[in-house]
Amino acid sequence: MIRVVPILLKGFKLLLNKVLIISQLAFKNLSQIGLDYRTSKLSMQDHSTFFRYSSVRPGDRVPYNRLRNEFTEGINLHLLLFSKIKLEETIFAEFAEVCALYPELIKIHEVAFSSDTRSIYKQFGIKTEGFYLIRPDSYIGYGSKTLNSEKLKSYLQIYLKERTTN
């Protein structure tokens, strides 16, 4: 009897480890936190941009932060404009002009740098400036470390048809 107990405990430990591994895998799949679309054709980045391993990249889900709900609300695309210095009105206007080609589809958010947004800049790997386009499914469609609206326009022209107003 005394020799049987350690064998039973060892078998129980192996079974418990397998159950834990299976439950962790099931949680990752059901909650979708294990998913990414980095290799999807819908996920692109500016070719001159290098994203640190620790920052989110196109194809990743938008990380949890205090502004996440604002960035992922509704069925719109969300354009996040980052600049550690005050964003020039002309740059904002250029992005607004591109977004106007797709009325009511893209919401623009200027994420001004402050002590409150410092951690968001770090999550997105922004050192000075850049932009991200968030898809309605909360995944990042496009990312750039520059504020070049032509790069956004080129990306959108691949997947979206411009709407003409009558």
N, C-alpha and C positions, 0 to 999 in steps of 0.2 A: 504494500500500500504506500509506504513512504517513497519508494522508487517511482511509483506511477505519478505522483503529484508533480514533480519537476517536469516530467515529460508532457503532462497535460498543460502545465503553465506555459511551456515553450510553444506548444501547438496553439494555445489560445493567443499568445503574443503574436505569432505569425499571422493568424487569422485577423487579429485586430489591426495589424499593420496594413494588410491587404484591403480591409474595409476603409481605413483612413485614406489610402491612396486612391481608391475608387471614388470615395466621397469628394475628395479634393478635385479630381478630374471632372466629376459630374458638376460640381459647383462652377468651375471655370467655364465649362461648356454651356450650362444653362444660364449663367449670369452674363455670358459673352465677354468677360474680362480677358479671356485668353485669345480673343480674336484680333486679328489685324489684317489690313488690306494693303500692306506696303507694296506688294507685287501686282496689285490690281491696276488695270489701265486707267481707272478713275483717280488713282492716287499719283500725283506728280509733284515734282519740286523744281525750283529754279536750278538749272544745271550748274550754276556758279555757286550754289549754296551748299554748305556743309553743315549738317545737323549733328550736334554732339550725340553720343550714344545715350546719354542720360536725358535728353530732351525728346519731346514728342515729335513725330515726323508724319508726313503725309501717309495716310493709311492707318494711323493709330486712332483710337477713340480719344475724344477730348478728355483730358484729365479732370478729376474732381478738384474744384476750387470754388471760391465764393462767387464767382461770376458765371459758372458753368451753365446754370439754368438760363441765364440771359443769352448765352452763346448758342444754345441748342433748342430754343423755344420755337414751337410751331413747325410748319412744313417748309420753312424758308432755308435758303443758304445764308450763312452768316459770314461776313467779311470782317476779320479782326485786323485793324491797323495799329501797329506798335511803333512808337517813336519815343526815345528817352528825352529828346528835346521837343518843344512844342511843334506839333505837326503843322506844316505850312498849309495855308488855305488852298494854294494851287494844287498841291499833291492830293489833298482830300477831294478837291473838285475833279481832278483827273479820274480818280477811282469812282466817284459818284457818276461821272459821265459814262464810264464803262458799265456800271450797274444799271444805269437808266436804259440801256439796251434790252434789259430783261426786267420790265416793270413789275413791281410787287413780288419779285422772286428773291432778291438779295437785300438783306439788312446789313447796314454798315455800322460797325462799332469801333470807335476810337478808344484804344486802351492806353490812357495817359500813364506815364511812369510816376509812381509815388510809392511811399512806404507800404500802402495797401496793396499795390499791384506788383511789387518787387518779386514775390514768389511766383506770380503768373508769368512774368517775363522769364524767370529761371526755368519754369516748366516747359515753356515754348522755346527755350534756347535763344532768346533775343538778347543780343549784347547792346545794340544801338537802335536798330529799326528792322522792320519786316512786316509781312502780312501772312495770314492764314485764311483759307476758305474752308468753312465748316459745312459739311453736308447735312441734310435734314435727319439722317440716321446717327448723328453725333460723331461721325468720323471725319478726319481731316482729308479734304480733297486735294488741296494745293498749299504749298508753303514756300516762302521766299524770305531771305534775309535782306532784301532790298525793298524799296517802295517804288517799284516800277509797274505802273498800271498796265503797260503793254503786255507784261507777262501774264497778268490775270486775264486780260482780253483774249490772248492767244489760247489759254486754257479753256475759257468759256466757249469760244468759237468751235472747239472740237466737239463739245457735248451738247451745247444748247443752240437753239435757233433764236435769232434776234426777233423780237416782236416789233412790228410796225404799227404805229398808231394811225387810225383812220379819222 
